[in-house]
Amino acid sequence: MTISEVALKRTLRGGRYALIGAGQLCEMALDLWPDHVARPEFILDSHKTGTLRGIAIRDLAGHHPVAGVAYLVSAFKMSARDIRACLEQVGQAEILTAYDLLEEYTPETFTNGWRNLSPPPDILADVARLPDAYADAVSRGICEAASAWRYERRLVSDYPICREDGKYDLRLRGRAGTHYRCVYDCGSYDLSLPASLARSGVTFSRFVALEPDPRRFQVCAARMPEVDTGAGGVFDLRPEAVSDREGTEPFLANGLFSARLVDARVAHPAVMPVQTCTLDTLDETLFGRDAAGGGRVLIKLHVESAEFPALRGAERLLRDVPCDLLVNLSHDEVSYRKIPPYLASFGCFDVTLHAHALFGEGLTLFARHRL
């Protein structure tokens, strides 16, 4: 079922809401819920009971539709068929998500719910060519399904969904047992990447974790002792954000998944200045300009819509050093549309895509350097 942007906005601004799904995404949506918007009246779930953030959880199976309430999907790992069945039960034809509401009311600080239902011809042409950037049929299918939702509001019935714990599994990318001279973990959040790499038999000489959010930095710092033993490399934790320029930029430091670099005009109590760096400069500082022959580099970018600037700030590194990349594409249209062809243009990467959720969420690109 498709819906126009006008009709979507009208429904999202109706003033009464309920959420479908009481899991992690629901918790995050409630934590980010705009203060000036009425809180959800209830949450529907098939397995959980009680309350979440003070909101009652009701049984989805026995629920009868409540007139005037917009039902927002907040469980993105159900199948497309299950989501349609839930909405049919509550009597709602349109598929709306919690991310749609956050994007509608707080677009300056939350971009994951981006949509472009009236794109100009040049963007449509770019989107039509996007699958060509990917190296395999599964990745092309994921791309086509994500584009169908983001640009047509069409949920593909056989949307390819993978396991979430596979998004950083380098065994699935032909990199099991690889040694990297350096791993750049940009947007470290909880310093969980080393454990994922260990499961793939990956080792490294140096691990640089960059986490500019003060609360998340403290979480990473607390975890350093437990990941430092037996990892085979030096750990370096830095309170910096990656970008395409050195300096100071405003950062939304809310301690949540939506912490990000923001426009200087954004007024929010959690906005603070943070130091930014480019990966080109950081790598040169750590290893010198002659490090190209010193082994592979792994770059992980999960920086909440700053992924493309971060890549532009790593162009010399990408050209001179054999790099593998893990890049989240869920946060903004620029990343989704520009990064795959940008990396393909280097002529040395096989680009693949992993999705662990519907709606263009949970998209992780892997670019494997052919050398």
C-alpha positions as CSV (number, residue, x, y, z in Angstrom):
1,M,0.0,0.0,0.0
2,T,1.5,3.3,-1.1
3,I,0.8,6.7,0.5
4,S,1.5,10.2,-0.6
5,E,3.7,12.6,1.4
6,V,0.7,14.8,2.1
7,A,-1.5,12.0,3.4
8,L,1.4,10.6,5.4
9,K,2.0,14.0,7.1
10,R,-1.7,14.4,7.9
11,T,-1.9,11.0,9.6
12,L,1.4,11.5,11.5
13,R,0.1,14.8,12.9
14,G,-3.2,13.5,14.0
15,G,-2.2,13.7,17.7
16,R,-3.1,10.2,19.0
17,Y,-0.6,7.3,18.7
18,A,0.0,3.6,19.6
19,L,3.1,1.5,19.0
20,I,3.3,-2.0,17.6
21,G,6.2,-3.9,19.2
22,A,7.7,-3.5,22.7
23,G,11.3,-4.3,21.9
24,Q,14.6,-2.3,21.6
25,L,13.4,-0.1,18.8
26,C,10.3,0.8,20.8
27,E,12.4,1.7,23.8
28,M,14.6,3.9,21.7
29,A,11.6,5.6,20.1
30,L,10.1,6.4,23.5
31,D,13.5,7.8,24.7
32,L,13.6,10.1,21.6
33,W,9.9,11.0,21.6
34,P,9.4,14.7,21.2
35,D,8.3,16.6,24.3
36,H,5.7,18.6,22.5
37,V,4.0,15.5,21.0
38,A,1.4,13.4,22.8
39,R,2.9,10.2,24.1
40,P,1.6,6.8,22.8
41,E,-1.6,5.8,24.5
42,F,-0.5,2.1,24.6
43,I,1.8,-0.4,23.1
44,L,0.8,-3.7,21.4
45,D,2.9,-6.8,21.6
46,S,2.3,-10.5,21.2
47,H,4.7,-11.6,23.9
48,K,5.4,-8.9,26.4
49,T,3.1,-7.6,29.2
50,G,3.3,-4.8,31.8
51,T,4.5,-1.4,31.0
52,L,7.4,0.2,29.1
53,R,8.5,3.7,30.0
54,G,5.2,4.1,31.9
55,I,3.0,3.1,28.9
56,A,0.8,0.0,29.2
57,I,1.6,-3.0,26.9
58,R,-1.6,-4.6,25.6
59,D,-2.0,-8.0,23.9
60,L,-1.9,-7.6,20.2
61,A,-3.9,-10.8,19.6
62,G,-7.0,-9.6,21.4
63,H,-6.8,-5.9,20.4
64,H,-9.7,-4.1,18.8
65,P,-9.0,-1.0,16.8
66,V,-9.3,2.4,18.6
67,A,-10.8,5.1,16.4
68,G,-8.5,8.1,15.8
69,V,-5.3,6.4,16.9
70,A,-2.4,6.1,14.4
71,Y,-0.7,2.8,14.9
72,L,3.1,3.1,14.4
73,V,5.2,0.0,13.8
74,S,8.2,-0.1,16.2
75,A,9.3,-3.7,15.5
76,F,11.3,-3.8,12.3
77,K,12.4,-7.4,12.3
78,M,9.0,-8.9,11.6
79,S,8.3,-10.1,8.1
80,A,6.4,-7.9,5.7
81,R,3.6,-10.4,5.8
82,D,3.4,-10.2,9.6
83,I,3.4,-6.4,9.6
84,R,0.5,-6.3,7.1
85,A,-1.4,-8.8,9.2
86,C,-0.9,-6.7,12.3
87,L,-2.2,-3.6,10.6
88,E,-5.1,-5.4,9.1
89,Q,-6.1,-6.5,12.6
90,V,-6.0,-2.9,13.9
91,G,-7.9,-1.6,10.8
92,Q,-5.1,0.6,9.3
93,A,-4.3,0.4,5.6
94,E,-1.1,2.5,5.7
95,I,2.2,1.3,7.1
96,L,3.5,3.9,9.5
97,T,6.6,3.6,11.7
98,A,7.8,5.2,14.9
99,Y,10.7,6.5,12.9
100,D,8.3,8.3,10.6
101,L,7.0,10.3,13.5
102,L,10.5,11.1,14.8
103,E,11.6,12.2,11.4
104,E,8.4,14.3,11.0
105,Y,8.8,16.2,14.3
106,T,12.5,16.2,14.9
107,P,14.3,16.1,11.5
108,E,17.2,18.2,12.8
109,T,18.3,15.6,15.3
110,F,16.8,12.3,13.9
111,T,17.3,11.2,10.3
112,N,16.8,7.5,10.3
113,G,13.2,7.8,9.2
114,W,14.1,9.7,6.0
115,R,11.8,9.4,3.1
116,N,11.7,11.0,-0.4
117,L,8.3,10.3,-1.9
118,S,8.5,13.0,-4.5
119,P,12.1,12.8,-5.8
120,P,13.2,14.8,-8.9
121,P,14.2,12.9,-12.1
122,D,17.9,13.1,-11.4
123,I,17.5,11.4,-8.0
124,L,15.3,8.7,-9.5
125,A,17.9,8.0,-12.1
126,D,20.6,7.7,-9.3
127,V,18.4,5.3,-7.4
128,A,17.7,3.2,-10.4
129,R,21.5,2.8,-10.9
130,L,22.2,2.0,-7.2
131,P,22.0,-1.8,-7.6
132,D,24.8,-1.7,-10.2
133,A,27.2,-0.7,-7.4
134,Y,26.8,-4.0,-5.6
135,A,28.7,-7.1,-6.4
136,D,26.1,-9.8,-5.7
137,A,22.4,-10.6,-6.3
138,V,21.5,-10.6,-2.6
139,S,22.9,-7.1,-2.1
140,R,21.1,-5.9,-5.2
141,G,17.8,-7.3,-3.9
142,I,18.3,-5.6,-0.5
143,C,19.0,-2.3,-2.3
144,E,15.9,-2.6,-4.4
145,A,13.7,-3.5,-1.4
146,A,15.1,-0.6,0.6
147,S,14.6,1.8,-2.3
148,A,11.0,0.6,-2.8
149,W,10.2,1.6,0.8
150,R,12.1,4.9,0.9
151,Y,11.0,6.2,-2.5
152,E,7.7,4.5,-3.2
153,R,6.4,3.6,0.3
154,R,6.1,0.0,-0.9
155,L,7.1,-2.8,1.4
156,V,8.5,-5.8,-0.6
157,S,7.0,-9.1,0.4
158,D,10.3,-11.0,0.2
159,Y,12.5,-8.3,1.7
160,P,15.9,-10.1,2.3
161,I,16.5,-10.0,6.0
162,C,19.8,-11.3,7.5
163,R,20.8,-12.0,11.1
164,E,21.8,-8.9,13.1
165,D,24.8,-10.6,14.5
166,G,26.1,-11.1,11.0
167,K,26.5,-7.4,10.2
168,Y,30.2,-7.3,11.4
169,D,30.9,-11.0,10.8
170,L,33.9,-10.9,8.5
171,R,33.7,-14.6,7.9
172,L,30.7,-13.9,5.7
173,R,32.9,-11.4,3.7
174,G,35.8,-13.7,3.0
175,R,38.0,-12.0,5.7
176,A,38.1,-14.7,8.4
177,G,41.5,-14.8,10.1
178,T,42.6,-11.5,8.5
179,H,45.2,-9.4,10.2
180,Y,44.8,-5.6,10.0
181,R,47.6,-3.1,10.9
182,C,44.8,-0.9,12.2
183,V,41.1,-1.0,12.9
184,Y,39.3,2.4,13.0
185,D,36.1,2.0,15.0
186,C,34.3,5.2,14.2
187,G,31.2,5.6,16.4
188,S,32.3,2.9,18.8
189,Y,29.2,3.4,21.1
190,D,29.9,0.4,23.4
191,L,33.2,-1.0,22.1
192,S,31.5,-4.2,21.0
193,L,33.3,-4.4,17.6
194,P,36.4,-6.3,19.0
195,A,34.2,-9.2,20.1
196,S,32.7,-9.4,16.6
197,L,36.1,-9.4,15.0
198,A,37.4,-12.0,17.5
199,R,34.6,-14.4,16.4
200,S,35.9,-14.0,12.9
201,G,39.4,-14.8,13.9
202,V,40.5,-11.3,13.0
203,T,43.6,-9.8,14.6
204,F,45.1,-6.3,14.5
205,S,48.2,-4.4,15.6
206,R,46.2,-1.3,16.7
207,F,42.6,-0.6,17.4
208,V,41.5,3.0,17.4
209,A,38.0,3.6,18.9
210,L,36.5,7.1,18.3
211,E,33.4,8.0,20.4
212,P,32.6,11.7,20.8
213,D,29.5,11.3,23.0
214,P,30.7,11.7,26.6
215,R,28.3,9.1,28.1
216,R,29.2,6.5,25.5
217,F,32.8,7.3,25.8
218,Q,32.6,6.4,29.5
219,V,30.9,3.1,28.6
220,C,33.8,2.4,26.2
221,A,36.4,3.4,28.7
222,A,34.8,1.1,31.3
223,R,35.0,-1.8,28.8
224,M,38.6,-1.3,27.8
225,P,40.1,-3.6,30.4
226,E,37.9,-6.6,29.4
227,V,38.6,-6.2,25.7
228,D,42.3,-5.4,26.0
229,T,43.4,-8.9,27.2
230,G,44.4,-11.4,24.5
231,A,43.4,-9.2,21.6
232,G,46.9,-9.0,20.2
233,G,47.0,-5.2,19.7
234,V,47.2,-1.8,21.2
235,F,43.9,-0.1,22.1
236,D,43.4,3.6,21.7
237,L,40.2,5.3,22.7
238,R,39.6,8.9,21.6
239,P,36.7,11.4,22.2
240,E,36.7,12.6,18.6
241,A,34.2,12.5,15.7
242,V,35.3,11.7,12.2
243,S,34.5,14.2,9.4
244,D,35.9,15.6,6.2
245,R,37.7,18.4,8.1
246,E,39.7,19.0,11.3
247,G,38.3,21.4,13.9
248,T,35.3,21.7,16.2
249,E,31.7,21.0,15.3
250,P,28.4,20.8,17.2
251,F,27.4,17.4,18.4
252,L,24.1,16.1,19.8
253,A,25.4,14.3,22.9
254,N,22.3,12.5,24.1
255,G,24.0,9.2,24.9
256,L,21.6,7.3,22.5
257,F,21.8,5.8,19.1
258,S,20.9,9.1,17.6
259,A,24.0,11.0,19.0
260,R,25.4,12.8,16.0
261,L,27.1,15.8,14.4
262,V,24.4,18.4,13.7
263,D,24.0,21.7,11.9
264,A,25.2,24.7,13.9
265,R,21.7,26.1,13.8
266,V,20.2,23.2,15.8
267,A,19.1,24.4,19.2
268,H,19.0,21.5,21.7
269,P,20.2,21.2,25.3
270,A,22.3,18.2,24.5
271,V,24.3,20.0,21.7
272,M,28.0,20.5,22.6
273,P,31.2,21.2,20.7
274,V,33.4,18.2,19.9
275,Q,36.7,17.8,18.2
276,T,36.6,16.4,14.7
277,C,39.4,14.7,12.7
278,T,39.8,13.1,9.3
279,L,41.0,9.6,9.0
280,D,43.6,10.7,6.5
281,T,45.2,12.9,9.1
282,L,44.8,10.5,11.9
283,D,46.3,7.6,10.0
284,E,49.2,9.8,8.9
285,T,49.8,10.9,12.4
286,L,49.9,7.3,13.8
287,F,51.7,5.6,11.0
288,G,53.3,8.2,8.7
289,R,52.7,8.8,4.9
290,D,54.7,5.7,4.0
291,A,52.3,3.2,5.7
292,A,50.7,2.1,2.4
293,G,52.8,-1.1,2.3
294,G,52.2,-1.8,6.0
295,G,49.2,-4.0,5.7
296,R,45.4,-3.8,5.6
297,V,43.2,-1.3,7.4
298,L,39.6,-1.9,8.5
299,I,37.3,1.1,8.9
300,K,33.9,0.9,10.6
301,L,31.6,3.9,10.2
302,H,28.4,4.0,12.3
303,V,28.3,7.8,12.8
304,E,24.6,8.6,12.4
305,S,24.6,10.4,9.0
306,A,28.2,11.6,9.0
307,E,29.3,8.6,7.0
308,F,29.8,10.3,3.7
309,P,31.9,13.2,5.0
310,A,34.0,10.7,7.0
311,L,34.7,8.8,3.7
312,R,35.7,12.1,2.0
313,G,38.1,12.7,4.8
314,A,39.6,9.3,4.2
315,E,40.1,9.6,0.4
316,R,43.9,9.4,0.5
317,L,43.8,6.4,2.8
318,L,41.3,4.6,0.5
319,R,43.5,5.3,-2.5
320,D,46.9,4.4,-1.0
321,V,46.1,1.7,1.5
322,P,44.2,-1.7,1.1
323,C,41.2,-0.9,3.2
324,D,38.1,-2.9,4.0
325,L,35.0,-0.9,5.1
326,L,31.9,-1.5,7.2
327,V,29.5,1.4,6.7
328,N,26.0,2.0,8.0
329,L,23.7,3.3,5.3
330,S,20.5,3.7,7.4
331,H,20.8,7.2,8.7
332,D,20.3,9.5,5.8
333,E,19.6,9.7,2.1
334,V,23.0,11.0,1.2
335,S,24.8,8.0,2.7
336,Y,22.3,5.6,1.1
337,R,22.5,7.2,-2.4
338,K,26.1,8.5,-2.6
339,I,28.3,6.0,-0.7
340,P,27.9,2.8,-2.8
341,P,28.7,4.5,-6.2
342,Y,31.5,6.5,-4.6
343,L,33.3,3.4,-3.3
344,A,32.6,1.5,-6.6
345,S,34.3,4.4,-8.5
346,F,37.6,3.5,-6.9
347,G,37.7,0.4,-9.0
348,C,39.2,-1.7,-6.3
349,F,36.3,-2.7,-4.0
350,D,33.7,-5.4,-4.1
351,V,30.7,-3.8,-2.5
352,T,28.0,-5.9,-0.7
353,L,25.1,-5.1,1.6
354,H,23.6,-6.7,4.7
355,A,20.2,-5.9,6.1
356,H,18.9,-7.1,9.5
357,A,15.6,-5.1,9.5
358,L,12.9,-3.8,7.2
359,F,12.3,-0.2,6.0
360,G,15.9,0.5,5.0
361,E,17.0,0.1,8.6
362,G,19.9,-2.0,9.7
363,L,21.8,-1.6,6.3
364,T,25.5,-2.3,6.6
365,L,27.7,-2.0,3.5
366,F,30.9,-4.0,3.3
367,A,33.5,-2.9,0.8
368,R,36.2,-5.5,0.3
369,H,39.5,-4.4,-1.2
370,R,40.4,-6.9,-3.9
371,L,44.2,-7.0,-3.1
